[in-house]
Amino acid sequence: MQTITINVKDEALVDKVLWLLEQFQNEGLEIVSREDIDDLKLLKATRGEECISFEDYLKDESEDENRD
């Protein structure tokens, strides 16, 4: 898979470029915004972290509030 980055300064042109690219989605083109990629990288980085139950999270939050 190849990745191509397109930078567009004119907001009106963004809509035209996206429309053009969307015509190729049925042929396998995937359109992903830079912001989405950054969010996915951050999410991936948390995959290896230990998780706690929501109940434990709430318990810790209420203990923090009682300390203040």
N, C-alpha and C positions, 0 to 999 in steps of 0.2 A: 504494500500500500504506500502511495506517495502522499505527502502532506504539502499543501500549498497555503501560504499565508497571504491574504490580500488586505492591504491597508487602504481605507477610503476616508478621505477627509470631509467630503461633502455629504451631509446626511441625506440629501435628496438622491444622490447617486447610490447610496447604500441600498435603498429599496429596489432600484433598478438592477443592481448587481445580484442581489439575493433572488429576485424574480428569475433572472437568467439562470443562475445556478440551480434553482429549484426544478427547472425543466429537465435536469439530468439525474434527479434523485431516483427515478425508476430504473436507471442504468447502473446504479450502485454508488452514486456520489453521496457522501455523508457531509452535512454542513454542521460544524460545531463552532460556537463562538469562543473567542480567547478566554472570556470570563468563565465559560463552562469548563474549559480545560483546566484552568487554575483551580476551580472548585473541586474538580475530580481528583486532581493531584493532592489537594489538602485532605480530601476524604480518604484517599488511598493510604495516606500517611498514618491515619488513625486506625487502620485495620489491625495492626499488631498490638494495639493498646489493650490493656485489661479493661473489662467493662464491669460496672456494678449494677445491681438491680435498682429500679426506680424507687422502690421503698427505702433502700439504703441511702440513695441520693437525697430523698426528702428528709430522712432522719438526720443526715449530716447538715442539711440546710437549716433545720429547726434548731439544732445544737448551736450553729454559728449565730443565729439570731438571738438565742438566749445569752450568749457571751457578750453581746453588744450592750 
